[in-house]
Amino acid sequence: MAESDVCSDVGTRGTAPGERVYFDAASGEPPHPAGRAALLEALDSGWADPARLYGAARSSRMLLDRARAQVASVLGVRPDEVSFTASGTQAVHLAVLGALRARRRTGRHLVVSAVEHSSVLHAAASHEADGGEVTVVGVDRLGRVDPDEFAAALRPDTALACLQSANHEVGTVQPVAEAAAACRAAGVPLFVDAAQSVGRVDVPGGWSLLAASAHKWGGPPGVGVLVVRKGTRWRSPLPEDERERRRVPGFENVPGAVAAAAALAAVRAEMAAEATRLSELIGRIRDRVPRTIEDVQVVGDPERRLPHLVTFSCLYVPGEALLTELDRLGFAVSSGSSCTADTLRPSHVLEAMGVITHGNVRVSLPRGARAADVDRLLQVLPDAVARLRRAAGASVE
C-alpha cells in the first residue's frame, strides 16, 4: 500500500472489536512522533549540565535555548520570558505564588474563577491560609465567566487575577481577552492557565503570566512551561536557585524540554486542520448522545468550546460504573475532575455550573482520532447506560 493510502484514511478507519480506543486526551495526549524522535536524540546529545563551559555542556545549552525559542515562537512571546518547569502544576504554583509575593505591597487580594484547575485553587487556598484574601468569581450554566463580573471583582489591593483559557472538564473557552483588558485597565496582572488550550487553539494575548503542560500536547510527562512577560513583577516563592533565570530550581531536563518543543511545533503546524476535524466529531457526540439516551445532560458551551472535548452526565448512573463498563468495551474515557476523580467527590466545576454532578463522562479526542471509533462509542453507549440503570433498579425504559 502506498504511503498516501495509509495516511488518507486517518480519522475514518476504526479499530477492530476488542482493540483499545483512547479518548482521554485532556488527561494526556499520546506522545507525538516528533517529540519522541527529538527526545531519543536529545538523550544522547543533551545530557550534560547546560550551566558548564565544556563542549558537551555547551551542546546541552544550545539545545535548551533552541527549545525555549521554539516554545516562545508558538506562544508569541520572547524566549527570555519562557522557563521550563517540572510539571504544569509546578508552573501554576510558581506563577500564582510568585506574582502574589512580588506584589505584596500592592495588596493581598487574589481573584480566581470558580472553575479553575485544582492546582490554581490549591495555590489560592495556600495564599488564603497565609493571610491573603480570595474572591471567587462564579460562572453560568455553560461554565463561562461573565467578563463584567470578573472586572467588578478587581480592587485597588488586588495583587493578581487568574482565569483559565478553557475549562479542563467541559471545554468551555473563557473570555481571556476581555478579562485581560479589564486587568490592564486596573493595573492588575492576569495569570492564564492554558494547559488545555496550547496546541489546540490560539490563546488570546494581553495576559501577564501563563502556564502550560507538555503532556497535554503530546510532549513528555514531567515538563511544564512558565511564561512571565517582561514588566511583570514576579519573585520566586521558593528558595533562590540559579537555574532557569532564577525562576525554577533544579537541574534542567534538557531532553524533556527539547521533546516538548518539538511536539508543540508539530501540533501547532497541524492545529487548524485537526481542530476542524475533531470539532466535527465532538459535534456528532453532542448531537447523538441526548437523542439516543434518555435523561442525559450535555454540559459546556456548544459553540465557544475546545474542539476535542465534550462532557455529558447521565442520570441514575454512577460515573465510575459507566467508566468501568466503557473500559470493558474498549474505550478509555474519564469522569469528573481529572485530578480529583479518585476522591469520589463531586466535580467542583460541575457544581459551580449548577448542572448534574454525577454519572458524568468526559470524552476528549487525541489527534488522529477516527470517526469510526467515535461512531462505535455512540453505538455501544446507549446499551451500556441501560444495563447500568437496570442493575441499579433505575431503568427509565
N, C-alpha and C positions, 0 to 999 in steps of 0.2 A: 504493500500500500504506500502511495506517495505521501510525503510529509504534509502536503496541503490537505490531503484527505483525512489525515489523522487530526489536524487542527480544526477542520471545518465543522466537526460535529460536537465540539466542546459546547456544553450547555444544552444539548439535545439528547444525546445518548445516555440512557440511565444505567444504573447498576443492576446486576442480576439479583434475583431473590437470595437472601442470605448475606449479601455483601453489606458492609457498613457505610452509612452516609453521615458525614459530619456537617451539622447545621448549627454550630455554636461558635461562629467566628467572632462574636462580640466578646467572648471569653479569651479567645486566642486564635488568630489566623494561622492556618498551616504554613510552614516555612516556605518562603518564596525561593524558587531555584536560584535567582540572582544572589539572594542573601546567603544561601547555603554555599554556593561556589565561592563567594567572597570570604566567608568565614573559614573555609578549609584552607584557602590560600593565605589568609592573614595569620592563621595559627602557625604557619611556617615562617612568615616574614615579619610578624608584628608582635612577637613575644617579649622583646626586650623592653627595659624601662625607658619610656619616652622622655624622661627628665634627664637622662645621661647624655654624654657627649661623644661616645664612641660610635662606630658605624652602624651596628645593629640597632642601637638606641635611636640614632637619627632616622633610620628607616621606619621605626615604630612611630616616631614623632610625625614624619611625613604622612604616614597612613592615617593617623589620628586627625591631623589637620585637614587632610583631604575629605575624610568622613564628615568632619564638622562643617566644611564648606558645602558638601552635598546636601546635608540636612538643612543648612541655612538657606540654600537656594530654593528648596521645596517650600519652606515656610515663609520665604520672602523677608528674611532678616539678615543681619550681619553675622559672619562666622564668630566674631568675638562675643556675641550675645548668647551663643549656644554652649551648653555644658552637657556632658553625658553623665547619667546617674546610674545607680544600681537597679532601679526599677521606676515604673511610672509613679508608684506610691511615694517613693523617696523624693521624686521630683516635685510632687504635690506638696509634701510636707516642707521641703526646703523653700518652695515658692511662697507658701502661705505664712509660715512662721518667720521666714527671713524678712519678708516685707513688713510684717507686723512689728518685728523687732526694730527694724530700721526707722520706722515712723512712730515710735513710741511717744515722742514729744508732741506729735500732732494729736494723738489720742489713742484709745484702746478699743475703739468700736469697729466691729467686723460685720460685714453684710454677706450673707450666703443665701442661695436659693434652697428651698425645701427638698429639691430632688438632686442635689449634688451627690457625687460618688462618695462612698463611705470614707475614703481617705481624706476628702475635704472636710467632711463632718467631724471626723476624729480630730483633725487639726483644730477645728473650731472649738470642739469640746476641751481640748488641751489649753487653748487660749482662754476660754471661759474659766477653767479651773485655776488658771494663773491670775485671775482677777480681771480679765477682759470682759467686754460685753459683746454679745452676738445678736444680731437681728436676722431672723429667718423670713425670707420673702416667699409667699405661697405661689401656687400655680393653679391654672384652670384644669378642667377635666381632661384636656388634651395633654396636660403635662407641661404647658408653656407658661413662662413667667410673663407677667404684664410689664412692659418697659416703664410705664408711668409709676407703677408700684415700686419697681426696683429703684428708680430715680428718687422717689419720695423717701426711701429708706436711708439715703445718704445724708450725713450730718457733718457739721464742721469738725467733729472729732473722729470721723470715720478714717481709719488708717488703711483699710483695704476692702475691696468688694470682690466677690467670687461668683462667676457664672460659667457653667459648663457650656461647651459649644453645642453639644447634642446629648440627649439623655441615653445612658448606657442600658437602660431596661426597656424603654418603649420607643426609642428612636426619634423623639421629638426634637427638632432643631430649635435652639434658643435664640432670642433676639440680641445677639452679641454686639452687632453694630450699634443698635440703639442704646444698649447699656454702656458701651464704650464712650459714646458721645455724652451721655449723662455724667459718667465718671470724669471725663475730661473737663466738662464744664464745672464740676465740683472740686476739681483738683485731687481726685482720688484714683489711685492706681487700680486697674482691673486685672484680676487673675482669671485665666481661662483654662479649665481642664479640657484639653482637646483630644483625650485618649481615643475616643470613639470616632472622631472625625478625620484625623490626619490619615491621609491615604485613601479616604473615602469621598470627602467633599472638601472644598476650599474653606478655610476658616477666615471669617471677616477680620479686618485689621482694627487698629485702634486700641488694642489691649497693651498692658504693660508687662505682664508675666504669663507664661504658658508652660504647660506640662503635657507630655505625651509618652507613650509606651510602645517600644518596638515590636513586642509580640502581638500587638493588635493589628499591625500591617504586614506581618509575615517575616519580621526580623526575629532575632533570637530572644528567648526569655532572659530577664535579668539585665536589660538595657532600657533606661529611660532617657528622656530629653527634658532639660530645663532651659527655658529661654527667659532672660532678663534683659529687657530693652534698655538701650542707652538712656541715661537720665532718670531711670527708676531707682529709687533708694532701696537698697537691699543689704542686709547684713546676716551672715550665716548664724543660724540658731545653734550650731554645733561648735565644738572646739575647733580652732583655726587649723587649717591644713593647706599646704602649698599647692596641692593638686587642683586641676581644672579651675584655674584663676581664683583659687581660694574659695570656690563655691561648693565643691563636692569632695569630701575626704576619701582617701584610699587610692590604691594603685589603679590606674586606668585600665579598663577592659578594652584594649585596642582591637582585638579580633571581633569582639561583640559590637563595638561601635562601627567598624568597617562593614560588617554584615548588615547592621541596622540601616546604615546609609544606603548601601547598595539595594536592599529590598525596598526602601522608601522611594528611591529614584525610579525603580522599576514599576512599582504600583502607581506612582504618580503619572508615568507615561501611559499606563493602561486605564487610568481612573475614569475618564469621561465615558468611554465605550462600555466599560464594565458596570459603571453605576447605572447607566441606562438599561442595560440588560437585566441586572439584578433587581432594579426597581420594578420592572415589569413582572418579574416572578413574585416579588413581595406583594404587588398589587393583586396578583392572582390568588394568593393566600388570603389577603384581606377581604377579597370578594367571595371566595368559595366557602371559607370556614363558617361564617354565620348563616349561609344558605343551606348548608348540609348538616349542621349540628344545632339543635335547639339550645336555648339558654346559654349562649356564648356572647361574650363581650370582647370585641377587638378594641384595644386601647392605643392611645397615642394619636398624634396628629396625622390625618390621612394624606396631607399634602406636604407640609413643612416637616419632613422626616428624613432620616438617613435612608439611603437606597437599599440597604441589605437586611433590614431588621424589622420584625413585627412581633408583637406580643398579644396574646388573646387569653381570656380567662373563661373557664368552663365551670358553671355552677354544679354542685353536688359531686365534684371530683377532686380529691386531693392532688395537688400539683406533683408531689413526689411519686404518687402511684402512677400518674399519667406518664411521667418521665421514664419510670422503670418499664412501663409497658411499651413505650415507643423505643426504648433501648433494646428491648427484647425483639422488636420488629425491625431493628437495624438502623434506627435514627438517633443520633446524638444531638439533643436539644437541651435547653436549660430552663429553669423556672425561678421567678423572683429575682432577688438581687444576686448577682454573680459572686459577691463577696460575703453574703450573709445567709445564703440558702441553707447551709448546714446547721444553722441555729434554729431552724423551723419557725423563725419569727416572720410576721408579715412584712412584705416589702415596704420600706419607708416611702419609696417612690409612688407606689400604687395607693398607699394610704393618703399621701399628700394630694393625689389627684382625685380622691373620693370615688374610686372605682373598685370593682371586685378584687380582693387581695388574695384569694385562694384559687387553686386549680388553674394557675396561670402558666403559660408556656411561651418561652421566647425562642423564636426561630431566627437565626442570623446566618445568612448565606456567605460562604467564603468565595473568593474569586474562583471562577470556573465552575461554580455550582450548576448542575444540569437541570434543565426543565423537566426531564423525565423523572428525576428523583423528587422534585417538588410535587409533580403530579401523583407519584406513588405515595408520598406522605399524605396528600389530600385524599387519596383513595382509602388508606388504612385508618385515618384518624377518626372518622365517624364511628366505625365499629369498635375501635379501642375505647372511645369515650362511653359508648353504650354499654360495653361489657363492664367497665368500672362502675358505672351508675347502677347497673343491675346487682353487682356484687355488694354495693353499699346500700342496696334497698332503696335507691332514689331514682329509679328509672323514670324518664319523662315521656316515654313512649305511650 
